[in-house]
């Protein structure tokens, strides 16, 4: 391919990307997706100990209070649909990971079996916690050109994903986020994902978890 042809190819790709992303944004506007509805709204700065969940392993009804006041800071990892993080580094700083999903018990079981996730799994089927943190659904954020390109790269290297049956995928456009709480439920770190791969670094989480005067420079 000659340099001129390659340059034209790059211009065409940029134009296609812009047009595709612009189209998705118009879809969000036209459908008034929950992401747009929640945009600019008040984000929760704390969660009540009475916040209800369903235990993703036992199916029992539990509240956030079960995980508060135990000398650990809960890190709510709100996933998009059915990640082990650096568990040792988090636990060393008294951070307890609570994976939160809006799916049902059947989907939770399939997801746990396929991922081997060892973290606590809580279900928020009404998405009340998601909404409290301003997390809605968005075509533009999930399906933008850059995300599709990355998905194709993952496919090229045979990166595996949980093979959840389509009937259990309730809303693939729901956005996720990470929220670190103190022992009373106050938010110490609030991270709303702008794309499926947009997550905070472990270092950022540990810095938020450290009391004043402590350093997390050694955390990666």
N, C-alpha and C positions, 0 to 999 in steps of 0.2 A: 504494500500500500504506500503510495507516494505521500510526502509530507502534506501536500495540499488536500488530498483526499482524507487523510487522517484528521486534519484540522476541521474539515467540514463535518466529519463524523462526530467529533467532540461537540461542535456547535449544535448538531442535531440532537445529541443526547441531552444536553443542557436544556434545550427547548422542550423536549419531550418531558423531562423531569418537572419543569416549571408548569407546563400545561396539566400534567397529571396531578400534581400537588394542588394546583389552583382548582381543578375540578373537584377534588375531594373536599376542599374547604367549602366550596359551594354546596356540596351535598350536606355537610354539617350544618351550614346556615339554613338550607332549605328544609331539612328535617328537624331543625332545632334540637340537635342531640343534647343529651344531658351534660356533656362536657361544656357546651356553649352556655347552657342554662346556669351551670354552677360557676362559670368563669367570673371572677371578680367578686364572688360572694365571700362571706365570712368563713374562715377555716377554723375548725375547732382547736383551741389551745389546751384542752384537757378532755379526758374521757371519764365519765362517771364509773365508779366501781360496779354499778348496777348494769353496765352495758352488757346486753345479752349475746351469747354465742351458742353454737352447738359444737360439742366436742367431736372433731372429725374422726376420732378413733372409736369412741364408745357410743356416740349418738346422744349422749346425755346433754341436758341443758346446763350451761355454766354461765358465769358472769366474769367480767374482767377482774373483779375483786379477788378471784381465786389466785391471780398471778401478781397481785400487788402486795407491798409490805412484807416481802420475803427476802429483803437484802439484795434484790436484783432489779435491773431496769428492763422492762419488757420492750422488745423491738418488734413492732407489728409490721410484718412484711406482707402487704396486700398484693396478692398475685392476680394476674389477669384471668387465667383459667388453669385448669388442672393441666432446686437451688441450695443446694447446700452452700452456705457461706463459709468463711473462715471461723468455724465453730470454736476452736481452741482459743483463738485470740479474743473472741467475744466473751466467752465464759470467763476468761482470765480477768476481764474488767467487769464482771457481774452483769453481763448483758444476756438476757434470755430471749431467744428468738421464738416468736409466735407467728406461724404462717397463717394468714387469713385468706379464705376463698369465699366466693358467693355461691359456689356450687352446692350440690346435695351430697348425701352420704354415699351413694353409689359411685359418683364421680370421684369423691375423696378417696374411697378405697382403691379404685383403679389407679389414681394418680400416685398414691403412696406405694402401691405395689411396684409400679413401673419406675419410680424415681428412687425408691429406697430412702425417702426422707425420714429422718429421725427426730425432727423438730416437732413441737406441739403443733397441731393443726386445728384451727377454729373455723367454723362456718358462719357466715353472715348472709344468709339467703335473701334477706330483704335489703341488703346493701346499705344499711343505716350507717355503719362505720365508714364505708366508702364515701357516702354522701357527706358525712360530717367533715371529712377531709377534702371535700371538693373534687372527688374523683368520679367522673362520668364516662360516657362512651363517646368515642370519636373515630370516624372513618379516616379522617385526615392524619391523625397521629399514628394510627396503627398500620395503615396501608400506604403511607407516603413512599415515594420512589426510593429513597435511601434505605428504608426498611425492607422493601421487596428485594432490592439488590443484595442486602446482607443475607436475607433468607436464602437467596439463590446460591450465595457463596457457601453458606453452611451446607446446603444440599450437595454441592460439588465435592466437599470433603467428607461427605457421609456422616455429618454430625447428627446424632440421634436425638429425637424429641419424644416425650411421652405420647404413645399412640392411643389417645382417648377417643372412644367412639363418638361420631358426630352427634348422636342423640344426647350426649352429655355435655356438649359444648354450648352453653346457654347464650353467651354473648362474647364473641371473640373481639369485640371493639371496646370492651370495658378496660379502662386504664387502671394502673396499679400505683403503689407508692410505698414508702418506708417511713415509719414514725416511731421514734424512740420516746418512751415515757419514763418518768421517774416513778418512785414507789407509791406515789399518791395519784398517778394518772395524768400528771402535767406533761405536756409535750416539750421535749428537749430538742428534738430534731424533726423537722417536717420536710419531706421530700416527695413532691408530686412528679411522677414520671411523665416526660414529654414524648416518649416513644417506648416501645416494648423493651428496649435494651438500656433505657436510661435509669440507672440505679446509682445510689451513692456508694462511694468507696468505703471499704472497711475502716480505713484511716479516719474518714470524716465521721463515721458512726462512733468510733472510739473517742475522738476528740470531743464530741458532744456528750459522751457518757462520763468523761473525766470531770471531777470537781475542779474548781478554780485552783490554779497553781500546779496542777499535774500535767504531764506531757505525754502525748501519744506519738511522738516522733518516730519511735521504734516500730510502730504498728504499720503493717502493709495490708 
